Amino acid sequence: MTIRRHDAGSRMSKAVVHGDTVYLAGIVAEEPKGKSTGEQTRSILAQIDGFLAKAGTDRSKLLSANIWVSDMANFAEMNAVWDAWVSPGNAPARATVEAKLASPDYKVEIMVVAGK
């Protein structure tokens, strides 16, 4: 079976397609400094839309999502943006946890798996 990698670097690929499954790496906001949790979530979801499109799919085919927030006090703010974005009737299996992220500027990181 063919494996295709998108935005591949020496450490990781942003997306990997194996058969009819698309795996995205954990995505963080572009230019996060000073951005709210909601703004960072919007940036991440826009990137996810782009990576899914490159792989030939879209958010209506999401299978699972893992979300990390730096502070659960921001859970509702992240969820408001997520709920407006997720395809109605196609919500994926999802887990959300509080975690220390790679930089203190990051408030959210999201990783998804989608079908084609």
N, C-alpha and C positions, 0 to 999 in steps of 0.2 A: 504494500500500500504506500502511496506517495505521501511524503511529508513536505509541506511548504512553510517557510518561515518568512515573516514580514518584519521589517525594521529590526533585522538581526544584528547584534553586536557580538563582541567577544565574550561577554558575560551572560547575555540573555536576549531573547527575541521578544518583541512587544506582542506578537501574535504567532501562533503555530496552528496550522490546519492539518489534521490527520483524518483522512476519509471525509465524513460529513460532520466532523466536530471541530469547532474553533475554540482554542484556548487563548485567553488573553492574560498577559502578565498583570501584576498589580499596577494600576494606573494612578498617578497623582496629578494634582493641578499643575498647569504651566504657570510660572510666575506666582507662586503662592503667597509671597511675603505681603502681609497686611490684608489678605483676603479673608472674608468670612467663611464659615463652614459651607453656607449655601453657595457662595460664589465658587469655592473650590469644587464642590459637588457638581455644579453646572459645567465647569471646565472639564472635569473628568468624564462626565457622561457624553459631552460633545466629542471627546477623543475616542471614547468607546464606540460611538456611532461611526466614526471614521474608520477605525480598525475593523469593525464588523463589515462595513461596506467593502473595504479592500479585500476581505476574505469571502465576499459573496453572500453575506447574510445581513440580518438586522436585529434590532432589539425584540421583535416579536418572536424570535426563535431562541431567546435566552433559556438556558437549562438551569444554571445555578449562578449565584453571586456570593462572594465573600466581601464584606465591608469592614474596614478597620477605621475607627474614629479615635482621635487622640484624647477625647474627653466625652464621656457619655452625657454630659450636660448639653452637648450639641446634637444629640441623637434626633430630636424632633426637627431641628433645622435641616439636617441632612435628609430625613425622611420626607419632608415637605417637597424638596426638589426631586427626590427619587420617585415619589408617588405621582408627581406630574409628568415624569418622563417615561415610566414603565408602561409597556403596551397593555392596554386594558384587556383583561381576560388571559393574559400571558405572563403573569408574574412568575419569576423563577423560584426555585428553592433558594433560600437565602439565610446567611448567618451574619450577624453584626457583633463585633467585639471591640472593647476599648483596648488600645495598644499604644505603646511608645513608637512613633513612626521614625523614619530615617533622618528627618530634620525637624526641628521644633516649628518650622514654618508650615509643615504639612499638618492639616487637620483631618484629612480623609484620604483613604486609599481604597480602590475598588478593583476587584478581579472577577471576571465573568467567564463562563463557558457557554457556548451557543451551538445549536445545530445549524445545518444549512438548509 
